[in-house]
């Protein structure tokens, strides 16, 4: 009798252990296949992100079929649409948006023990691409956001600005009560806008940080660069390996300096002193007066002054790349200083026709007029962003 009871106990224990083992195997299957599914989902999402970006870029640049480009990108990231277990769908959502959906089935390693033979994953991404005009209507644009007390500061009697004004930080415009200033355009700013005796005919709006317009690349103008090559072929390329100065009457063309570039009272050889030139320097550009006259930029994009001074250290708040002094300047074209300031000292009776784009901008001076000119297109940019 006792032997029979012990035998029954052993049988019951064996059944219990078997049940526990089966439960543990099921839990292990769920854990292991769940981990594999998580990894597969992560890989698929990465591939979908890249595929949507590739499709959007191809559409924006018109260099390839966006669907082909998107699927090729997915293949490079391990998800080939020709695999019967993988589906890559690229869809044009309109308005520059392209969607990539990747669906993948992989065999479960342990899932068959619990009746699940496959792991299904799905990933989706949407990317956006569009062309943005080079200058966006800005008469003045200050890119800096961490300089103080103001990233963009204008001060002087009879100040007139025709065009939009933007600061990625703080903005201050001041004029005397007897000779107030006018901004004929919209004013946008990220931190604050202080004005005294200034009328704004457009809107005044606080906005998020904006990308700097322009898009010029210094190496295009250096020896061997695409634009330098064109100028050289025309006999209109003037290169200096060190600091250089130009004054008085000079020839039309593209001027490039590896060091600082100084301009003093320049004009051209054309009728009435007409001068068509573009000045580019890795160092600072100093424009000293009186009466520097530029009829128009040599560069078809509208670039007239371009400095990347302090390139090795990146953008700097208290370093000026383009410095104006003196009076009676008449200058047409875009000034571009993405790593430093554009500043003016002891200046008056100055006209800038184009756009002033710098990391910071500080332009005091009486009787100053600054105008945006849409005949200077700048370099159109391609805006590419992962939306989802």
C-alpha positions in Angstrom: 0.0 0.0 0.0 2.8 2.5 1.0 4.7 1.5 -2.2 1.6 2.4 -4.3 1.3 5.9 -2.6 5.0 6.6 -3.3 4.6 5.6 -6.9 1.6 7.9 -7.3 3.5 10.8 -5.7 6.4 10.3 -8.1 4.0 10.2 -11.1 2.4 13.4 -9.9 5.7 15.2 -9.4 6.8 14.1 -12.9 3.7 15.6 -14.5 4.2 18.8 -12.5 7.9 19.0 -13.5 7.0 18.4 -17.1 4.4 21.1 -17.0 6.8 23.6 -15.4 9.5 22.7 -18.1 7.0 23.3 -20.8 6.0 26.6 -19.3 9.7 27.6 -19.0 10.3 26.6 -22.6 7.4 28.7 -23.7 8.6 31.7 -21.7 12.1 31.2 -23.1 10.7 31.0 -26.6 8.8 34.2 -26.0 11.9 36.0 -24.6 14.3 34.8 -27.3 12.0 35.3 -30.2 10.8 38.6 -28.7 14.4 39.8 -28.6 14.9 38.7 -32.2 11.8 40.5 -33.2 12.9 43.7 -31.3 16.2 43.6 -33.2 14.5 43.0 -36.5 12.2 45.9 -35.9 15.1 48.2 -35.0 17.0 47.2 -38.2 13.9 47.7 -40.3 13.2 51.1 -38.8 16.8 52.2 -39.6 16.4 50.9 -43.1 13.0 52.7 -43.6 14.5 56.0 -42.3 17.3 55.8 -44.9 15.0 54.6 -47.7 12.6 57.5 -47.2 15.5 60.0 -47.1 16.9 58.4 -50.3 13.6 58.6 -52.1 13.0 62.3 -51.0 16.5 63.3 -52.0 16.2 61.6 -55.5 12.9 63.4 -56.0 14.3 66.7 -54.9 17.5 66.5 -57.0 15.8 64.7 -60.0 18.8 62.4 -60.2 17.1 59.1 -60.1 13.7 57.4 -59.8 12.7 57.9 -56.1 11.2 54.5 -55.8 14.3 52.8 -57.2 16.5 55.0 -55.0 14.5 54.2 -51.9 14.5 50.4 -52.5 18.2 50.5 -53.3 18.8 52.1 -49.9 16.7 49.5 -48.2 18.7 46.8 -49.9 22.0 48.3 -48.7 20.6 48.2 -45.2 19.6 44.5 -45.4 16.1 44.6 -46.6 15.9 43.5 -50.3 12.4 43.8 -51.9 13.1 40.8 -54.1 13.2 38.6 -51.0 9.8 36.9 -50.8 9.9 37.5 -47.0 10.4 41.2 -47.3 8.3 44.0 -48.8 9.6 47.5 -49.3 7.0 50.0 -50.4 8.0 53.6 -51.4 5.1 56.0 -51.8 4.9 59.6 -52.9 2.7 61.4 -50.4 2.9 64.7 -52.3 4.4 68.1 -51.3 7.9 66.7 -51.3 7.1 63.9 -48.8 8.1 60.3 -49.4 7.0 57.3 -47.3 9.0 54.1 -46.9 7.3 51.0 -45.3 9.3 47.8 -44.7 7.5 44.6 -43.8 9.6 41.6 -42.9 8.8 37.9 -41.8 11.5 35.9 -40.2 11.3 32.3 -38.9 10.8 32.0 -35.2 13.5 29.9 -33.5 11.5 28.6 -30.6 8.1 30.0 -31.3 6.9 26.8 -33.0 6.8 25.2 -29.5 4.0 27.6 -28.7 2.3 27.6 -32.1 3.9 30.8 -33.6 6.2 30.0 -36.5 7.0 33.5 -37.8 8.0 36.9 -36.4 6.3 39.8 -38.3 7.8 43.3 -38.2 6.7 46.5 -39.8 8.6 49.9 -39.9 7.5 53.2 -41.4 9.3 56.5 -42.1 8.4 59.7 -44.0 11.1 62.1 -45.3 10.7 65.6 -46.7 12.8 67.4 -49.3 12.3 70.8 -50.9 14.3 73.6 -52.5 14.7 76.8 -50.5 15.6 80.1 -52.2 19.0 81.4 -51.4 18.3 84.5 -49.4 14.7 84.4 -48.5 14.0 88.2 -48.7 16.4 89.1 -45.9 18.1 92.5 -46.0 19.9 91.5 -42.8 20.3 88.1 -41.1 22.2 87.3 -37.9 22.8 83.6 -37.3 24.3 83.7 -33.8 22.0 82.8 -30.8 24.4 82.9 -27.8 26.2 86.2 -28.1 25.3 89.3 -26.1 23.9 91.7 -25.5 22.5 91.6 -29.0 23.3 89.4 -31.9 21.9 92.0 -34.4 22.2 95.7 -33.6 21.5 98.7 -35.8 21.9 102.2 -34.6 21.9 105.6 -36.3 20.0 108.6 -37.6 17.9 108.2 -40.8 18.2 104.5 -40.8 16.2 102.8 -43.6 16.0 99.1 -44.2 14.1 97.7 -47.2 13.5 94.0 -46.7 13.2 91.5 -43.9 15.3 91.5 -40.8 16.0 88.4 -38.7 18.1 87.5 -35.6 18.5 84.0 -34.2 19.0 85.6 -30.9 18.3 89.2 -29.7 17.7 92.2 -32.0 18.0 95.9 -31.3 17.3 98.8 -33.6 17.7 102.4 -32.4 17.4 105.8 -34.0 17.2 109.4 -32.6 13.7 110.8 -32.1 14.4 113.7 -34.5 15.5 111.3 -37.3 13.6 108.1 -36.8 14.3 104.8 -38.6 12.2 102.6 -40.8 12.1 98.9 -41.6 10.1 98.3 -44.7 9.7 94.5 -44.2 9.0 91.8 -41.6 11.1 91.5 -38.4 11.6 88.0 -36.9 13.6 87.1 -33.9 14.2 84.2 -31.5 14.8 85.9 -28.2 13.8 89.5 -28.1 13.3 92.6 -30.3 14.0 96.1 -28.8 13.3 99.2 -30.9 13.5 102.9 -30.2 12.2 105.5 -32.6 11.9 102.9 -35.4 8.8 102.1 -37.5 8.3 98.6 -38.8 5.8 98.4 -41.7 5.6 94.7 -41.7 5.0 92.1 -38.9 7.1 91.5 -35.8 7.2 87.8 -34.9 9.0 85.6 -32.5 10.1 82.4 -34.3 12.2 79.3 -33.8 15.9 79.4 -34.9 16.2 79.7 -38.6 18.8 78.2 -40.9 21.3 80.7 -42.2 20.7 81.6 -45.9 23.5 81.9 -48.4 25.1 78.5 -48.8 28.4 79.6 -50.3 31.4 77.2 -50.0 34.9 78.8 -49.7 36.7 76.1 -51.7 34.6 76.9 -54.8 36.5 80.2 -54.9 39.9 78.9 -53.9 42.4 77.8 -56.6 41.1 74.8 -58.4 37.5 75.4 -57.2 34.6 75.3 -59.6 34.1 79.1 -59.6 37.8 79.9 -59.5 38.3 77.8 -62.6 35.7 79.8 -64.5 37.3 83.1 -63.4 40.8 81.9 -64.3 39.6 80.8 -67.8 38.3 84.3 -68.4 41.5 86.0 -67.1 39.5 87.5 -64.2 41.0 85.6 -61.2 43.2 87.5 -58.7 44.8 85.2 -56.1 47.0 86.0 -53.1 48.6 83.5 -50.9 49.0 86.0 -48.0 47.5 89.3 -46.8 46.7 91.7 -49.6 45.5 95.2 -50.2 43.7 96.8 -53.1 42.9 100.5 -53.5 41.9 103.0 -56.1 40.9 101.7 -59.6 41.0 97.9 -60.0 39.8 95.4 -62.6 36.6 93.5 -62.7 36.8 89.9 -61.5 37.1 87.4 -58.6 39.6 88.3 -55.8 40.7 85.5 -53.4 43.1 85.8 -50.5 44.4 83.1 -48.2 45.0 85.8 -45.6 43.3 89.1 -44.8 42.0 91.3 -47.7 41.9 95.1 -47.4 39.9 97.4 -49.7 40.5 101.1 -49.6 38.5 103.5 -51.8 38.1 101.1 -54.7 36.3 101.7 -57.9 36.4 100.2 -61.4 37.6 100.9 -64.9 34.1 101.2 -66.4 32.3 104.4 -67.2 31.8 106.4 -64.1 34.0 104.0 -62.1 31.8 101.0 -62.6 33.2 97.9 -60.9 31.9 94.3 -61.0 33.9 92.2 -58.5 33.6 89.6 -55.8 36.1 89.4 -52.8 36.6 86.2 -50.9 39.1 85.7 -48.0 40.0 83.0 -45.5 41.0 85.9 -43.2 39.3 89.2 -42.4 38.0 91.6 -44.9 38.5 95.3 -44.1 36.7 97.9 -46.2 38.1 101.4 -45.3 36.8 104.6 -46.7 35.9 106.9 -47.9 33.9 105.9 -51.0 34.3 102.2 -51.8 32.1 101.7 -54.8 30.9 98.3 -56.2 28.5 98.5 -59.1 27.7 94.8 -58.8 29.2 91.5 -57.8 31.2 89.5 -60.3 29.6 86.3 -59.1 26.3 85.6 -60.6 24.8 84.4 -57.3 25.2 88.0 -56.0 28.1 87.4 -53.6 30.3 90.4 -53.1 32.1 89.8 -49.8 32.8 86.4 -48.2 35.0 85.7 -45.2 35.4 82.6 -43.1 37.8 84.2 -40.7 38.4 82.1 -37.6 37.4 78.9 -39.4 39.5 76.7 -37.2 37.7 77.7 -34.0 34.2 77.8 -35.5 31.6 80.6 -35.1 32.7 83.3 -32.6 30.7 86.0 -31.0 33.3 88.7 -30.5 35.3 88.3 -33.7 34.5 90.3 -36.8 35.0 88.8 -40.3 34.0 91.8 -42.4 34.7 95.3 -41.0 33.6 98.6 -42.5 34.9 102.0 -41.6 34.7 105.4 -43.2 31.8 107.0 -45.1 30.1 107.4 -48.4 30.2 103.7 -49.4 28.0 102.5 -52.3 28.0 98.7 -52.3 25.9 96.3 -54.3 25.9 92.6 -53.5 25.6 90.1 -50.7 28.0 90.2 -47.7 28.5 86.7 -46.1 30.3 86.0 -42.9 28.9 82.7 -41.4 31.6 82.4 -38.7 32.0 85.9 -37.4 30.5 89.4 -37.3 29.9 92.1 -39.9 30.5 95.4 -38.2 30.8 99.1 -39.0 32.7 101.9 -37.2 32.9 105.6 -37.8 30.7 105.3 -40.9 27.9 107.4 -42.3 26.1 108.1 -45.6 26.4 104.4 -46.7 24.2 102.4 -49.0 24.2 98.6 -49.0 22.1 97.0 -51.7 21.9 93.2 -51.3 21.8 91.2 -48.2 24.0 91.3 -45.0 24.4 87.8 -43.6 26.7 87.2 -40.6 27.0 85.3 -37.4 26.5 88.7 -35.8 25.7 92.1 -37.3 26.5 95.4 -35.7 26.0 98.4 -38.0 26.0 101.9 -36.3 26.1 104.9 -38.5 24.0 107.9 -39.7 22.2 108.0 -43.0 22.6 104.3 -43.7 20.3 102.5 -46.1 20.2 98.7 -46.5 18.1 97.0 -49.1 17.3 93.5 -50.1 17.7 92.9 -53.8 16.0 89.8 -55.3 18.2 90.0 -58.4 20.9 88.4 -56.2 19.6 84.8 -55.9 22.2 83.4 -53.5 22.8 79.6 -53.6 19.5 77.7 -53.5 19.6 75.0 -50.7 18.0 71.6 -50.6 16.2 71.0 -47.4 16.1 67.3 -46.4 14.4 66.2 -43.2 13.1 62.9 -41.6 9.5 63.7 -40.7 8.5 60.5 -39.0 
